[in-house]
Amino acid sequence: MKILVVNVGSSSIKYRLFNMEDETIICKGLLDRIGIPGTVLEYKMTGRDRVNIKKDIEDHATGMKMILESLTHTESGCISSLDEIEAIGHRVVHGGEHFTESVVISDEVIRVISGCCDIAPLHNPPNVVGINVCQELMPGIEHVAVFDTAFHQTMSPEHYIYALPYEVYEEFKVRRYGFHGISHDYVSHRAAELLGKTYEQCKIISIHLGNGASMAAIKNGKTIDTSMGFTPLEGLVMGTRCGDIDPAIVYFIMDKLNLDAKEADNYFNKQTGLLGLSGISSDMRDVMDAANSGDERARLALDIYCLRVKGYIGNYMAKLNGCDCLVFTAGVGENGCEIREKICQDLDGLGIEIDVEQNRVRGMEADISAVDSNIKILVIPTNEELVIARETFRLLKQSL
């Protein structure tokens, strides 16, 4: 059985085609700069050279058609017919309170996803476009929505309700939702396997550090807390997002810089974080290089970044009443050995000790905890696409 996984962004489409008999990747690719001059489709079939196609694409419908044509291309394709694809799994960022698990897409599901656009304006609209386009181009198969927020819907009210008038939650559904759930789901399950325990026995702190960053406290197979909130702005310091701040700062900055609401939203989501602190870049690698060259603002940015993660580790250990392991994942978490070391320094009082030599790994699974560490420290590369493929496969089998 072949399943196509699609992740549609505002100007891009990432995709992978899986053979679910052995969960191998047949093809993976990225169509970037949709609607922008210089559109590029880059894809790689397993066992073949990478293919690059440069052709300006005006919209997602044309882009998706281009991707499907590449899969069946007589020379560089990997399948003879689109009939070989039995289902498409769609990553959807926000499902609100409506979805606690993945669902087969119907008109009602699309309506609810569209209804979440006002609380996820950067993500849900392109997700809906991707679903509509794929249904139009491949109407005879099942389409499944896998939600980034669903994994965190096990949180209890004391963890997701803000200290605002309760009517704000009741009327507008202002609450902590959490994101990166597909990633936290994958790495926490894999961590349990590596620990040799059942998932329901584990207390895990999952640390997803990419350009966006979040953490999750997982106990007995359920998320009990997570760092991102009503939007992905809350929590850790990120590439261009500030994370936790005094909310009064928003109004102060709006007044001083004469920003309206939309401009303020752009400011705190795209001009703060590592970029704002360092004045150099939102990319951790650039900030690290600058700090190692003596740039004081870059060094300060790293200190603030790592201290925020440390604080959440302590927070979550208290809420979990202990911890079996920390899991580092995503771009920085998987490759930033210096960042992992800096975060784990001076946490021996909590039973967390890193092995500096074991920590010198990038982009691969590893146990980087010291022999005397009471808590395991693991590096686990995330695989969100595989989770989406598995969920799609599971629902497809149920519908047969």
C-alpha positions in Angstrom: 0.0 0.0 0.0 1.3 3.4 -1.0 0.4 6.5 1.0 1.3 10.1 0.0 2.0 12.5 2.9 1.5 16.2 2.1 2.4 19.2 4.2 1.2 22.4 2.6 2.6 25.8 3.7 1.8 29.3 2.5 4.3 29.1 -0.4 5.5 25.5 -0.3 4.5 21.9 -0.5 6.6 19.2 1.3 5.7 15.6 0.5 6.8 12.0 0.9 5.5 8.8 -0.7 5.6 5.8 1.5 5.4 2.0 0.9 3.5 1.0 4.0 4.4 -2.6 3.7 7.8 -1.8 5.2 7.4 1.9 5.9 10.1 2.8 3.4 10.2 6.1 1.5 9.7 5.8 -2.2 10.1 9.5 -2.9 10.4 12.8 -1.0 10.4 16.3 -2.3 9.8 20.0 -1.8 8.1 22.5 -4.1 9.2 25.9 -2.8 8.4 29.5 -3.7 4.9 28.9 -5.0 3.5 32.2 -6.3 7.0 33.8 -6.1 9.5 34.1 -9.0 12.0 31.3 -8.9 9.8 28.3 -8.0 11.8 25.1 -7.6 10.7 21.5 -7.3 13.4 19.4 -5.8 12.7 15.7 -5.2 14.6 12.4 -4.8 13.5 8.9 -5.5 15.1 6.2 -3.4 18.2 4.9 -5.2 18.3 7.7 -7.8 19.9 11.1 -8.2 18.2 14.2 -6.9 16.0 16.0 -9.5 15.6 19.8 -9.7 12.9 21.5 -11.8 12.8 25.3 -12.0 9.5 26.5 -13.3 7.4 29.4 -12.0 4.2 28.1 -10.4 1.4 30.6 -9.6 -0.8 28.6 -7.2 -1.0 25.5 -5.1 -3.3 23.7 -7.5 -0.8 24.0 -10.3 2.0 23.0 -7.9 0.3 19.9 -6.7 -0.5 18.9 -10.2 3.2 19.3 -11.0 4.2 17.1 -8.0 1.8 14.3 -9.1 3.1 14.5 -12.7 6.6 14.1 -11.4 5.7 10.9 -9.5 4.5 9.3 -12.7 7.1 10.8 -15.1 8.2 8.2 -17.6 11.9 8.8 -16.9 12.3 10.2 -13.4 9.0 9.0 -11.8 8.6 6.2 -9.2 5.1 4.9 -9.9 3.5 4.0 -13.2 0.1 5.4 -12.3 -1.6 7.6 -9.6 -3.9 4.7 -9.0 -1.1 3.1 -7.0 -1.6 5.8 -4.3 -4.4 4.6 -2.0 -4.6 7.5 0.4 -3.2 11.0 1.2 -2.3 12.1 4.7 -2.4 15.9 5.3 -0.7 17.7 8.1 -3.0 20.2 9.7 -1.6 22.6 12.2 -4.7 23.5 14.2 -7.8 21.4 15.1 -8.9 23.4 18.0 -10.9 21.5 20.6 -12.7 19.6 18.0 -10.2 16.9 17.1 -8.4 14.8 19.7 -7.1 12.4 17.0 -6.7 12.0 13.2 -9.8 11.9 11.1 -10.9 10.9 7.6 -11.6 14.2 5.9 -15.2 15.1 5.1 -17.0 18.3 4.2 -17.7 18.8 7.9 -14.0 18.3 8.8 -13.0 20.9 6.3 -15.6 23.3 7.7 -14.2 22.9 11.2 -10.6 23.3 10.1 -11.6 26.5 8.2 -13.3 27.7 11.4 -9.9 27.5 13.2 -8.3 29.9 10.7 -8.8 32.9 12.9 -6.6 31.3 15.6 -4.1 29.9 13.1 -4.1 32.4 10.3 -0.7 31.6 9.0 -1.1 27.8 8.9 -4.7 26.6 8.5 -5.6 28.5 5.3 -2.9 26.9 3.3 -3.7 23.5 4.9 -7.3 23.9 3.7 -6.0 24.9 0.2 -3.8 21.8 0.1 -6.7 19.5 1.1 -9.1 21.0 -1.5 -6.5 20.8 -4.3 -5.6 17.1 -3.5 -9.3 16.1 -3.3 -9.9 17.8 -6.7 -6.9 16.1 -8.3 -7.4 12.7 -6.6 -11.1 12.4 -5.7 -11.4 8.6 -5.6 -9.2 8.0 -2.5 -9.4 8.7 1.2 -7.9 11.9 2.6 -6.9 12.0 6.2 -6.1 15.0 8.5 -3.4 14.6 11.1 -3.4 17.5 13.6 -0.4 19.1 15.3 -2.7 20.1 18.2 -4.4 16.7 18.7 -1.6 15.1 20.8 -1.9 17.8 23.5 -5.7 17.4 23.9 -5.1 15.1 26.9 -4.2 18.1 29.0 -6.5 18.8 32.0 -8.1 22.2 32.4 -5.7 23.4 35.1 -2.9 23.1 32.5 -4.7 24.7 29.5 -6.9 27.4 31.0 -5.4 30.9 31.3 -6.1 33.1 34.3 -8.5 35.3 32.3 -12.2 35.8 32.8 -13.6 32.3 32.2 -16.1 33.6 29.6 -13.1 34.3 27.3 -12.5 30.6 27.2 -16.2 29.7 26.9 -17.0 32.2 24.1 -13.7 32.5 22.1 -11.9 29.2 23.1 -8.8 31.1 24.3 -6.7 28.4 26.0 -3.4 26.6 25.6 -3.5 24.3 22.6 0.1 23.4 22.1 1.8 22.6 18.8 4.5 20.3 17.3 2.3 17.5 18.6 3.2 15.1 15.7 6.9 15.4 16.5 6.4 15.1 20.3 4.2 12.0 19.6 6.9 10.3 17.5 9.9 10.9 19.7 8.2 10.2 23.0 7.0 6.8 21.7 10.5 6.0 20.3 12.0 7.1 23.7 9.8 4.5 25.5 11.1 1.8 23.1 14.7 2.8 23.8 14.0 2.8 27.6 12.6 -0.7 27.3 9.3 0.4 29.0 5.7 0.6 27.9 4.7 4.1 26.8 2.1 4.2 29.7 4.9 3.7 32.2 7.1 6.6 31.2 7.6 10.2 32.3 9.2 12.0 29.4 10.2 15.6 28.7 10.3 16.1 24.9 12.3 19.1 23.7 11.7 20.1 20.1 14.2 22.7 19.1 14.0 24.1 15.6 13.3 27.5 14.2 10.1 27.1 16.1 10.6 25.4 19.5 8.4 23.7 22.1 8.5 21.3 25.0 6.0 18.7 26.3 5.7 16.9 29.6 4.3 13.4 28.9 3.1 11.1 31.8 1.6 7.7 31.5 1.2 8.1 27.7 -0.5 11.5 27.9 0.6 15.1 27.5 0.0 16.9 30.8 1.6 20.2 29.8 3.3 21.9 26.8 5.1 25.2 26.3 3.3 26.6 23.3 -0.1 28.1 24.0 -3.0 29.7 22.3 -0.6 30.3 19.4 3.0 29.1 18.7 4.3 32.4 20.2 4.3 31.3 23.8 7.0 29.4 25.6 10.7 29.0 24.5 12.9 31.5 22.8 12.8 30.7 19.0 14.3 31.9 15.8 12.1 34.9 15.4 9.6 34.5 18.3 10.2 35.8 21.8 8.3 33.2 23.8 7.2 34.1 27.3 7.1 37.8 28.1 5.2 40.2 30.3 2.0 40.8 28.2 2.1 44.5 29.1 5.2 44.7 26.9 3.0 44.2 23.9 1.0 47.4 24.5 4.1 49.3 25.5 5.9 48.4 22.2 2.7 49.1 20.2 2.6 52.6 21.7 6.3 53.4 21.3 6.6 52.0 17.8 3.1 53.1 16.7 2.1 49.6 15.7 -1.5 48.4 15.0 -2.6 44.9 16.0 -1.5 43.2 12.7 1.9 45.0 12.8 2.4 44.0 16.5 1.6 40.4 15.6 4.2 40.5 12.9 6.8 42.2 15.2 6.6 39.6 18.0 6.4 36.6 15.6 9.0 37.6 13.1 11.4 40.1 14.6 12.1 38.9 18.1 13.7 35.7 19.5 17.3 34.9 18.4 17.0 37.4 15.5 16.0 40.2 17.8 18.5 39.4 20.6 21.5 38.9 18.4 20.7 41.3 15.6 22.4 38.8 13.3 20.2 35.9 12.3 17.3 33.7 13.3 19.5 30.7 12.4 21.1 29.0 15.4 24.2 28.2 13.4 24.8 31.8 12.5 24.3 32.9 16.1 26.7 30.2 17.3 29.4 31.3 14.9 29.0 34.9 16.0 29.1 34.0 19.7 32.2 31.9 19.1 33.8 34.8 17.4 33.3 37.0 20.4 30.0 38.8 19.6 28.5 39.6 23.0 24.9 40.0 21.8 25.0 36.6 20.2 26.5 35.1 23.4 23.7 36.7 25.4 21.1 35.3 22.9 22.4 31.8 23.5 22.4 32.2 27.3 18.8 33.4 27.3 17.8 30.6 24.8 19.3 27.8 27.0 18.1 29.2 30.3 14.6 29.2 29.1 14.8 25.5 28.2 16.4 24.8 31.6 13.5 26.6 33.4 10.9 24.5 31.6 12.8 21.3 32.4 12.6 22.2 36.1 8.9 23.2 35.7 8.0 19.9 34.0 10.0 17.7 36.4 7.9 19.2 39.2 4.7 18.5 37.4 5.7 15.0 36.4 7.1 14.3 39.9 10.3 13.0 38.4 11.4 12.1 34.9 12.7 9.0 33.0 14.3 10.9 30.2 14.9 14.1 28.3 14.5 13.8 24.5 16.1 16.4 22.1 14.8 16.5 18.6 14.3 18.8 15.5 17.0 20.8 13.7 18.8 22.3 16.7 17.9 19.5 19.1 19.3 16.8 16.7 22.4 18.7 15.5 23.3 21.3 18.2 25.6 19.4 20.5 26.9 22.6 21.9 23.3 23.7 22.7 22.4 20.4 24.3 25.5 20.5 26.5 24.8 24.1 27.6 21.2 23.3 28.5 22.2 20.2 30.5 25.1 21.9 32.4 24.6 22.3 36.1 21.5 20.1 36.2 23.1 17.4 38.3 21.0 18.4 41.3 18.1 17.2 39.3 19.8 13.9 38.4 20.7 15.1 34.8 24.3 14.7 33.7 25.4 14.7 30.1 28.4 12.8 28.7 30.3 15.4 26.7 32.0 12.7 24.4 28.7 10.8 23.7 27.1 14.2 23.0 29.2 14.8 19.9 26.6 13.4 17.6 24.6 15.2 14.9 21.4 14.0 13.2 21.3 10.5 14.7 19.8 8.5 17.5 22.0 8.5 20.6 22.1 8.1 24.4 24.1 11.1 25.5 23.6 10.7 29.3 26.6 10.2 31.6 27.0 6.9 33.4 26.0 8.5 36.7 23.0 10.3 35.3 19.7 9.3 37.0 17.8 10.5 34.0 18.4 9.4 30.4 19.2 12.1 27.9 18.4 11.0 24.3 18.7 12.4 20.9 16.0 11.2 18.6 15.5 12.6 15.0 11.9 13.3 14.5 9.8 11.8 11.8 6.5 13.6 11.5 5.8 12.3 8.0 6.0 8.7 9.2 3.5 9.4 12.0 1.1 11.0 9.4 1.6 8.0 7.1 0.9 5.5 10.0 -2.2 7.4 11.1 -3.5 7.5 7.5 -2.8 3.8 7.1 -4.6 3.0 10.4 -7.8 5.0 9.4 -7.7 3.5 5.9 -7.7 0.0 7.3 -10.6 0.9 9.6 -12.7 2.2 6.6 -12.2 -0.9 4.5 
